[in-house]
Amino acid sequence: MTEFLKIEEDGVKVKEILSAKLLSAAQELTGKHSIWVLTGGSSVPFWAEPVIRAVSSLPLAKICLTDTFLEQDALAQGREDTNEEAVLSAGLFEALARQKISAGQLLFPNFSLTEPQAIADDLNRRVLEHRGKAKFDVVIASAGGGNYYSGGPVDPGHVFGIPHGQPEVFESEGPYVVVNDMPKPPSTRITLNGTGIERMFTFCLGEKKINALLNLQDELPPELCPAGLAHTVRESVVVHS
């Protein structure tokens, strides 16, 4: 069952609850190979400190991204930074510099491979080598909402790099797959397909995402609202404003 947490005032209470849940997950995963999946954006202040603290206590943990894209595609389509840059600037740079986590814990895309499918295949190989199967222990996600872009189609709540109207993504062999027609730029994404998620913390922050929050509250299936993946996992929390 999904738990909904509303941010009140400065969000201190929600941060405390999330911190307790994330550190509890870390205790459960002590001594095990685990994978923690992160995203950037406005959710960072809520998860960065406890996630870094948790992963720093788990030398067998790896950090992945929900989705990624080629830098040249991002720049050509108006993105100012990559997902890697956004996540690293969330506190991982400092954690690496202080040796709280090691570079070997970052399971990031290999961009020396220039084709999206090759990058996805390499990520899949490394996930399986580390975890033994397509399983993601903790996933931090951000739901889309509003419009995919100014004047564009309504976004009922995309998650990772999965737009609505592409149910085949959930059935495709992954766990990382290539999506070529994502309405929100950049259009080509290497994204998780939602396979094997244990715990999912989904953020719906800001007025533009009210439609996604309503769809999550109505428990729309992932085929209609991809963020509905939150209702398919073992432990699910939706944080909203």
Order of alpha helices (4+ residues) and beta strands (2+ residues): beta-alpha-beta-alpha-beta-beta-alpha-alpha-alpha-alpha-beta-alpha-beta-beta-beta-alpha-beta
